[in-house]
Amino acid sequence: MRFPSQTRRRWLALLFILTLAFSVRVLTANFLRAHFDDPGWFQFTSYRVFDRQAQDILDRKARPFWITDSSRTDQMIHPPGYPLWMASIYAATGDRSPVAVQRVQLVLDSLSVLLLVGIGATAFGWRVGIAAGVLGALSPLLALAGATPNADAPASWVVLGAVWLFLLAAKRQTIAHALAAGALLGLACWLRVNPLFLFVLWSVALLLFVRASWRRRLGLSAAVSLSTLLVISPVVIRNVVVF
């Protein structure tokens, strides 16, 4: 079975973007690994907080989600998702070090560049999507974030997936895409709390700018808001009950 020439070119372009993204991130990771003891490049103090939580989860000294000591208000500051992510990497690799986290995250971060392609192609067409992918693969800032073992990179992957689904919800006017976009945004808040209020802006945008009936726009807006709040609600309920 022969694919059309346009399809082949697109697949080759995606393969090139993946190779480029992976190469840049590997080189960045090698540099960063040599500077793990330099606080100017790697905030080991912050990493140690998550590392201790992940180690305690694996050693069964702490529960994966619940906080048993109400005096430990420090455990409320950070969402519970990243220690769970680190614990899963430790368990899968057998290596409880930032190097193991770095290796896994740089591979997944290379793949996440394809989300930029999808976002650009959905919003403006394939040419813009491919250009966005190439620029994302080459970006020193994105490569540094992807090669640094902290919560920024995993949270950004989930947010990018949510952005893509948000665009699809706006273009196709589908409730399912809106629900999925909000759910991923809520999931990102399990890793970093920074994206939380994006759902407010997205809900307003769907309500005001989508060319559809008022009922459809209201449904899309409500779907994003409700799914985001539903996904983050376990963390909020835990904090209210414990503290």
Backbone torsions as a table, in degrees:
resi	resn	phi	psi	omega
1	MET	NA	123.5	-178.4
2	ARG	-99.5	134.0	177.7
3	PHE	-88.0	149.6	174.6
4	PRO	-57.1	152.1	-176.4
5	SER	-60.0	-35.7	179.1
6	GLN	-64.5	-40.4	178.1
7	THR	-65.0	-41.5	178.2
8	ARG	-62.2	-41.9	179.6
9	ARG	-63.0	-38.7	179.6
10	ARG	-66.8	-42.1	177.7
11	TRP	-63.3	-40.5	177.6
12	LEU	-65.4	-38.4	178.0
13	ALA	-64.3	-41.4	178.2
14	LEU	-65.1	-40.0	177.8
15	LEU	-64.2	-40.9	177.4
16	PHE	-62.4	-43.1	-179.8
17	ILE	-63.1	-43.4	178.9
18	LEU	-62.0	-45.0	179.9
19	THR	-62.9	-43.2	179.9
20	LEU	-64.4	-45.4	-179.3
21	ALA	-63.0	-43.3	-179.1
22	PHE	-65.5	-42.4	-179.3
23	SER	-62.8	-45.8	-179.4
24	VAL	-63.3	-40.9	-178.4
25	ARG	-71.6	-34.5	176.7
26	VAL	-64.8	-45.0	178.9
27	LEU	-63.7	-41.2	178.0
28	THR	-64.2	-41.3	179.9
29	ALA	-64.2	-39.5	178.1
30	ASN	-61.7	-42.2	177.4
31	PHE	-64.5	-46.4	-176.8
32	LEU	-65.8	-36.7	-179.6
33	ARG	-62.0	-33.5	178.5
34	ALA	-75.0	-8.2	-178.6
35	HIS	-122.5	25.3	178.0
36	PHE	-63.0	-23.1	179.6
37	ASP	-92.1	5.8	-179.5
38	ASP	-106.0	110.2	-178.0
39	PRO	-64.0	-15.5	176.1
40	GLY	-70.7	-22.1	-179.7
41	TRP	-111.9	-31.1	-176.3
42	PHE	-138.1	121.5	-179.5
43	GLN	-84.7	82.5	-175.4
44	PHE	-67.2	-29.2	179.5
45	THR	-61.7	-43.7	177.6
46	SER	-66.6	-40.9	179.6
47	TYR	-62.6	-36.7	-176.4
48	ARG	-64.2	-30.9	178.0
49	VAL	-62.9	-49.0	179.0
50	PHE	-68.8	-36.5	179.7
51	ASP	-61.6	-42.0	179.8
52	ARG	-63.5	-42.0	178.8
53	GLN	-64.4	-42.8	179.3
54	ALA	-64.7	-42.3	178.5
55	GLN	-62.3	-42.2	180.0
56	ASP	-64.6	-36.4	177.6
57	ILE	-64.0	-45.8	-179.2
58	LEU	-67.5	-34.9	-179.5
59	ASP	-86.8	4.3	178.2
60	ARG	60.5	33.2	174.2
61	LYS	-93.4	-12.7	179.5
62	ALA	-145.0	153.3	177.1
63	ARG	-77.9	149.4	-178.4
64	PRO	-62.4	-30.6	-174.4
65	PHE	-126.5	-46.1	-172.0
66	TRP	-78.5	149.6	176.6
67	ILE	-109.1	117.4	-174.5
68	THR	-87.4	-21.3	-176.3
69	ASP	-109.2	111.1	-176.9
70	SER	-71.7	-10.7	176.1
71	SER	-82.0	-12.4	-178.8
72	ARG	-86.1	67.0	180.0
73	THR	-67.8	-17.1	178.1
74	ASP	-64.1	-26.9	-179.6
75	GLN	-76.5	-9.5	178.2
76	MET	-87.7	-17.9	-174.3
77	ILE	-64.9	-43.9	-176.3
78	HIS	-104.0	141.0	175.8
79	PRO	-62.6	158.6	-172.7
80	PRO	-83.1	-5.1	-171.6
81	GLY	-69.5	-41.0	-173.4
82	TYR	-69.9	-41.0	173.8
83	PRO	-58.7	-36.2	176.9
84	LEU	-65.7	-40.0	177.7
85	TRP	-63.1	-45.5	178.8
86	MET	-63.8	-41.5	179.7
87	ALA	-61.9	-38.0	178.6
88	SER	-67.0	-37.2	177.2
89	ILE	-67.4	-44.5	177.6
90	TYR	-57.3	-45.4	-177.6
91	ALA	-67.2	-39.0	-176.7
92	ALA	-73.2	-37.0	-175.9
93	THR	-93.4	-20.5	-174.5
94	GLY	73.7	13.3	-177.2
95	ASP	-126.6	113.7	-179.0
96	ARG	-97.5	68.2	-178.1
97	SER	-143.1	160.4	177.0
98	PRO	-63.5	-23.2	178.2
99	VAL	-64.3	-41.5	179.1
100	ALA	-62.8	-44.2	178.6
101	VAL	-63.4	-41.7	-179.9
102	GLN	-61.2	-44.1	-177.3
103	ARG	-63.3	-44.4	-180.0
104	VAL	-66.3	-44.7	-174.7
105	GLN	-69.9	-33.5	-179.1
106	LEU	-69.8	-32.5	176.5
107	VAL	-66.6	-48.2	-179.5
108	LEU	-67.2	-33.4	178.3
109	ASP	-67.1	-34.2	175.3
110	SER	-62.2	-42.6	178.4
111	LEU	-66.9	-30.9	-177.3
112	SER	-66.1	-18.6	177.5
113	VAL	-61.3	-28.1	177.3
114	LEU	-63.5	-25.6	175.7
115	LEU	-65.3	-35.3	175.3
116	LEU	-62.7	-39.5	177.2
117	VAL	-61.5	-46.6	-179.7
118	GLY	-62.1	-40.9	179.2
119	ILE	-65.0	-47.7	179.8
120	GLY	-63.5	-42.5	-179.4
121	ALA	-66.9	-38.5	179.5
122	THR	-67.3	-39.4	-175.9
123	ALA	-82.1	-39.9	-169.9
124	PHE	-133.0	-4.1	-179.7
125	GLY	112.9	169.4	-173.5
126	TRP	-65.7	-36.8	-179.2
127	ARG	-61.1	-44.5	178.2
128	VAL	-66.3	-39.1	179.0
129	GLY	-61.5	-45.1	178.9
130	ILE	-65.0	-42.4	178.4
131	ALA	-61.7	-41.5	178.5
132	ALA	-63.5	-39.5	178.2
133	GLY	-63.6	-43.1	179.6
134	VAL	-64.2	-45.2	179.6
135	LEU	-65.0	-38.3	177.1
136	GLY	-66.0	-37.3	178.5
137	ALA	-66.5	-34.7	-177.3
138	LEU	-88.2	-16.0	-172.7
139	SER	-60.1	119.7	178.0
140	PRO	-63.4	-37.3	-178.5
141	LEU	-66.1	-45.5	178.4
142	LEU	-66.2	-37.3	178.8
143	ALA	-65.4	-40.9	179.5
144	LEU	-65.4	-41.8	177.9
145	ALA	-64.0	-39.7	-179.1
146	GLY	-70.6	-28.0	-178.3
147	ALA	-92.9	-3.8	179.7
148	THR	-94.6	125.0	-179.1
149	PRO	-75.6	80.7	171.9
150	ASN	-146.1	-174.5	-171.8
151	ALA	-80.0	-10.7	-174.9
152	ASP	-61.4	-46.9	-176.0
153	ALA	-64.9	-51.6	178.9
154	PRO	-59.5	-38.5	178.1
155	ALA	-63.6	-38.4	-178.9
156	SER	-67.3	-34.3	178.2
157	TRP	-62.2	-44.3	-177.5
158	VAL	-68.0	-38.9	178.7
159	VAL	-65.0	-41.9	178.0
160	LEU	-61.5	-41.6	175.5
161	GLY	-61.9	-39.0	177.9
162	ALA	-65.8	-39.9	177.9
163	VAL	-60.9	-44.0	179.5
164	TRP	-61.5	-45.7	178.7
165	LEU	-65.5	-35.0	176.8
166	PHE	-62.5	-43.1	177.1
167	LEU	-63.2	-42.3	178.5
168	LEU	-64.0	-38.4	177.5
169	ALA	-63.3	-39.8	-179.8
170	ALA	-70.5	-39.5	-177.3
171	LYS	-76.7	-42.4	-176.1
172	ARG	-95.2	-11.1	178.2
173	GLN	57.5	46.2	-177.6
174	THR	-108.6	130.5	179.5
175	ILE	-64.6	-35.9	-178.0
176	ALA	-60.7	-43.4	178.2
177	HIS	-65.9	-37.5	179.2
178	ALA	-65.7	-41.8	177.3
179	LEU	-62.2	-44.0	-179.5
180	ALA	-65.7	-39.3	178.5
181	ALA	-62.0	-46.0	178.4
182	GLY	-64.8	-38.8	179.5
183	ALA	-63.7	-42.3	178.5
184	LEU	-67.0	-36.1	177.3
185	LEU	-64.1	-40.5	175.8
186	GLY	-64.9	-38.3	178.0
187	LEU	-63.7	-38.3	177.8
188	ALA	-61.0	-32.3	179.5
189	CYS	-71.6	-15.0	171.9
190	TRP	-72.7	-18.7	179.5
191	LEU	-100.2	-47.5	176.3
192	ARG	-140.0	138.5	-176.9
193	VAL	-79.5	-11.6	-174.5
194	ASN	-54.0	-40.3	-175.6
195	PRO	-78.0	3.0	-167.8
196	LEU	-52.8	-51.8	-170.9
197	PHE	-83.0	4.8	173.0
198	LEU	-60.2	-32.8	-177.1
199	PHE	-63.1	-27.9	177.9
200	VAL	-66.5	-47.5	179.6
201	LEU	-65.2	-41.2	179.2
202	TRP	-63.6	-41.6	-179.9
203	SER	-63.4	-41.9	178.4
204	VAL	-65.5	-42.3	-179.5
205	ALA	-62.3	-44.4	178.8
206	LEU	-65.0	-33.5	-178.3
207	LEU	-74.1	-33.7	-172.5
208	LEU	-100.3	-30.6	-167.0
209	PHE	-113.5	-11.4	177.5
210	VAL	-76.2	133.2	179.6
211	ARG	-85.8	88.1	-179.0
212	ALA	-155.9	177.7	178.0
213	SER	-65.7	157.4	179.6
214	TRP	-58.6	-38.7	-179.7
215	ARG	-64.8	-41.6	179.3
216	ARG	-67.0	-43.0	179.1
217	ARG	-62.8	-40.5	178.5
218	LEU	-64.7	-38.7	178.7
219	GLY	-65.5	-43.2	178.5
220	LEU	-63.4	-44.5	-179.6
221	SER	-63.2	-44.6	-179.7
222	ALA	-66.4	-35.6	-179.2
223	ALA	-63.5	-44.2	178.9
224	VAL	-62.7	-46.9	-177.0
225	SER	-64.9	-48.9	-174.8
226	LEU	-67.0	-41.0	-179.2
227	SER	-68.2	-36.9	176.4
228	THR	-62.8	-49.1	-178.4
229	LEU	-65.4	-34.8	179.7
230	LEU	-65.6	-41.4	-177.6
231	VAL	-69.8	-36.2	-178.5
232	ILE	-86.2	-10.0	-174.7
233	SER	-59.8	-37.0	178.5
234	PRO	-57.8	-37.4	179.0
235	VAL	-67.3	-43.2	-179.5
236	VAL	-64.5	-44.5	-179.7
237	ILE	-63.5	-41.3	177.8
238	ARG	-58.0	-47.3	-177.8
239	ASN	-65.2	-38.7	178.9
240	VAL	-65.0	-44.1	-177.2
241	VAL	-69.0	-44.2	-175.0
242	VAL	-74.6	-41.5	-171.1
243	PHE	-106.4	NA	NA
